Amino acid sequence: MNRNFENFEPSCWLDEDDWLCTTEFLPTDDAEFRGYAADAIGYMFGCAHLTDTRMVALIADPEAEAYELLFSFASPEGRAQFFDLLRRNEAVFDSSSSDQFIGPSSEEIKLARPLAMVLPEDAPRPCPRLPSHAVIGGMMQMKVAF
């Protein structure tokens, strides 16, 4: 895995203009919470993949083990579909919170990197080569469960 941040240029997304950001914590001293947070990140990754939404990240606070997850939407329809999918999982999306997603600064967008370059190596992470039908099938099972 390439973790060389100095040689990576995010030029392909600097001109994108519809961004939102949320924060997840991956504490090493609480395996259960870390597992839930990793599941939430994986679910958001699946939603992003299904809606043509770019998902990148940056380390927000190394001491707190906090990570900012940034989402760039290719279209208003994709953004609406992304949030429709998130609302299906109350463990990931808190509909009572108005500040779960906020607009990132241009500096945060510039510092963001692909998930594999940011998330800790020992943290569970979504599989970038997971077939779409597997993600859709999992979401359909969740839909039936709710």
KAKAMO-V784107 format. One record per residue. N is the residue number from 0. D_CENTER is the distance of its C-alpha to the mean C-alpha in Angstrom with 2 decimals. Layout:
BEGIN
n->(N:N)
d_center->(D_CENTER:D_CENTER)
END
This chain:
BEGIN
n->(0:1:2:3:4:5:6:7:8:9:10:11:12:13:14:15:16:17:18:19:20:21:22:23:24:25:26:27:28:29:30:31:32:33:34:35:36:37:38:39:40:41:42:43:44:45:46:47:48:49:50:51:52:53:54:55:56:57:58:59:60:61:62:63:64:65:66:67:68:69:70:71:72:73:74:75:76:77:78:79:80:81:82:83:84:85:86:87:88:89:90:91:92:93:94:95:96:97:98:99:100:101:102:103:104:105:106:107:108:109:110:111:112:113:114:115:116:117:118:119:120:121:122:123:124:125:126:127:128:129:130:131:132:133:134:135:136:137:138:139:140:141:142:143:144:145)
d_center->(18.93:19.34:18.22:20.58:18.79:22.12:22.59:19.29:19.49:16.59:19.34:17.90:15.44:17.52:19.43:16.72:17.33:14.99:12.00:10.24:8.50:7.90:8.87:8.72:11.91:12.86:16.62:18.96:21.76:20.33:19.49:19.05:16.54:14.65:14.72:13.45:10.48:9.81:10.43:8.05:5.07:7.21:7.94:4.89:5.14:8.70:8.77:7.51:10.09:12.65:12.68:12.88:9.85:8.83:5.38:6.68:7.15:10.43:12.53:13.43:16.30:17.45:20.05:17.87:15.25:12.63:9.46:8.17:4.70:6.43:6.87:10.39:12.33:15.26:17.38:18.01:18.34:14.93:13.50:15.82:14.97:11.20:12.37:15.17:13.10:11.06:14.56:15.80:14.13:15.51:14.12:10.57:11.90:14.99:17.07:19.57:17.43:17.79:15.77:12.45:11.07:13.22:14.03:13.37:16.58:17.69:17.92:14.28:13.50:16.26:15.12:11.53:11.43:9.91:7.95:11.41:13.12:11.38:10.62:14.10:16.09:17.11:13.78:13.01:10.29:9.68:12.69:12.41:15.87:15.48:17.69:16.49:19.30:18.03:14.69:16.83:19.40:17.19:15.99:19.66:20.75:18.51:20.01:23.43:22.85:22.21)
END
